[in-house]
Amino acid sequence: MAAAATLISETAEQAGRWIRSATPPSPTTPTRTGISDNFNIVLRQFLTLTAGESAARVVHGLALFLLARMTGPTAFGQFGVVQSIAGYAALLVQRGLDLPATRAVITQPDSVPEIRSAVLVLRWPVAAALTMAAIIWRDPMLLAACGIWIAAAVQLRWLLVARGESLPVAAAAILSAGVLLAGVVMRLPLLWIVVALSAGELAGALVCWAAARGRTSRDAAVRTALRKESWWFLAAIVLGNLMYNLDVFVLAAVRPKEDAGLYMAAYRMV
């Protein structure tokens, strides 16, 4: 999952902020109190994010394990292809904005409404275009996965991490995986399993949205700056995650879905 690498990068960005803020009261009287307090904050945030992401991965892995046993290789391969397509397209929706936006909040705390608005304005058109493409394609499974793109457009995890509010981020990750697991345990049809996957992402995004609170305020200069800076991050994230999805794409294109399902059950589960 790309979320793990993103959370680690965001945590490192936050750590830099706290370390820079831990300045001594004067050049001649250094103190360890501020540094110690900030280190404890960084450690607590890191452990919370790590625990949340780890728990979410366990729950998600359990859901995939049960789904593979419940559906068989053909249906599981179909689910895996749709999940890979939707997840990879979600990276395009995010546009590599998480890290630039996090840094902008840290360095310009008074501009949070403008930064928040800029991220939403830049992401929504991509999510809308992908949803329209899925409608034109008329694939029920892909349509059921559209919620993943909407969730990627509105998620405010980056803002919470920048503020040091890691608990809602961890809770959102566990909730997303939990909704998918619930759909699998209820033995829903495969199409509704994909709906549960989308619903879980939307539920996690809503948790972060409710925790972030605040207002939005448009500023063209902030939006332009984020758009220019985000292209490099988008390219790095898309290319970096290609290795995790290209295998499934190629296998699904040249072999039956059953082979993709067997491949995912044997390799992706590990």
Salt bridges, closest charged atoms under 4 A:
GLU10 OE1 - ARG157 NE 3.91
GLU13 OE1 - ARG103 NH1 3.85
GLU53 OE2 - ARG57 NE 3.49
ASP98 OD1 - ARG123 NH2 2.29
ASP98 OD2 - ARG157 NH2 3.24
GLU229 OE2 - ARG103 NH2 2.05
ASP247 OD1 - ARG268 NH2 3.28
ASP259 OD2 - ARG255 NE 2.79
